[in-house]
Amino acid sequence: MEADGLEEIEAGGYADAEDYYVSGDEFGPTTFPNSSLYNGASSDVRVGNISAVSPQMTASVGASAVCWSADGSDLAKLIADYGRVGCSGECHWDFDADGDVDEEDLANFASIFGR
């Protein structure tokens, strides 16, 4: 999900400065855009504590009680793909290759980038 909520990248468009989450931004159930799945169901995904721009950026990411830090580029891909269904290999974080990015993939992401 892009920070501006327009989903231009997902639609094959170009990225612009408003698409990126920066230090101080948050992403979650009550933000705009929010972290609900595309079908409107709650995902309870939360992203915060995004670090300042640097070669190695971090953020706190969580779903329910799970929380970890991740590289900024990996985090951006996870956010963009989370909740997608029918990816057919196009999703970066479809760990179990079932065509969607869901809680199982989020758990795999956490196990790789756990703190």
C-alpha positions in Angstrom: 0.0 0.0 0.0 1.4 3.4 -1.0 1.5 6.1 1.6 -0.8 8.3 -0.4 -3.3 5.5 -0.9 -3.6 5.9 -4.6 -2.1 2.5 -5.6 -0.5 3.9 -8.7 2.4 1.5 -8.5 0.1 -1.5 -8.2 -1.7 -0.4 -11.3 1.5 -0.3 -13.3 2.1 3.4 -12.9 5.2 5.3 -11.7 6.2 6.0 -8.2 6.3 9.5 -6.9 7.5 11.0 -3.6 4.1 10.7 -1.9 4.1 6.9 -2.4 6.8 6.2 0.2 6.5 6.0 3.9 9.0 8.2 5.7 10.1 8.7 9.3 7.1 9.6 11.4 4.6 7.9 9.1 2.5 5.0 10.4 0.4 2.3 8.7 -2.3 0.4 10.6 -6.0 -0.2 11.2 -6.8 3.5 11.8 -4.5 5.3 9.4 -5.2 6.4 5.8 -4.6 4.3 3.9 -5.4 1.6 6.4 -4.1 -1.9 6.7 -7.4 -3.7 6.0 -7.4 -6.4 3.4 -8.7 -5.6 0.0 -12.0 -7.3 0.9 -12.3 -4.9 3.9 -11.5 -7.5 6.6 -9.1 -6.4 9.3 -5.5 -7.5 9.0 -4.3 -5.9 12.2 -1.0 -5.1 10.5 0.8 -2.2 12.0 4.0 -0.4 10.8 5.6 2.4 12.8 8.9 3.7 14.1 10.2 4.2 10.6 13.8 5.3 10.8 15.2 8.4 9.1 16.6 7.9 5.6 19.9 6.1 5.7 21.6 3.2 3.9 20.1 0.8 6.5 16.6 1.7 7.5 14.4 -0.1 10.1 10.8 -0.1 11.2 8.6 -1.8 13.7 6.1 -4.1 12.0 3.5 -6.2 13.7 0.3 -8.2 13.5 -1.3 -8.9 16.9 1.6 -9.7 19.3 4.3 -10.2 16.6 6.8 -7.4 16.1 10.2 -7.2 14.4 12.5 -4.9 12.5 13.1 -5.2 8.8 15.1 -3.6 6.0 13.2 -0.7 4.5 13.1 -2.1 0.9 11.7 -5.4 2.2 9.2 -3.7 4.3 7.9 -1.6 1.3 7.4 -4.7 -0.7 5.6 -6.4 2.1 3.2 -3.5 2.6 2.6 -3.3 -1.1 1.8 -7.0 -1.4 -0.1 -7.6 1.9 -3.7 -8.6 1.3 -3.2 -9.3 -2.4 -5.0 -12.3 -3.8 -4.4 -14.0 -7.1 -0.8 -12.9 -7.5 0.3 -15.7 -9.8 4.0 -15.2 -8.9 3.9 -11.4 -9.0 3.9 -10.9 -5.2 7.3 -10.4 -3.6 6.3 -11.9 -0.2 4.1 -14.9 -1.2 6.4 -17.3 0.7 4.1 -20.3 0.5 3.3 -19.6 -3.2 -0.4 -20.0 -2.7 -1.2 -16.9 -4.8 -1.9 -14.5 -2.0 0.0 -12.6 0.7 -1.6 -13.2 4.1 -0.9 -13.9 7.7 1.1 -17.1 6.9 3.4 -15.1 4.7 3.6 -12.4 7.4 4.7 -15.0 9.9 7.4 -16.2 7.4 8.6 -12.7 7.0 8.9 -12.4 10.7 10.9 -15.6 11.1 13.4 -14.4 8.5 13.7 -10.8 9.8 13.1 -11.4 13.5 15.0 -9.5 16.0 
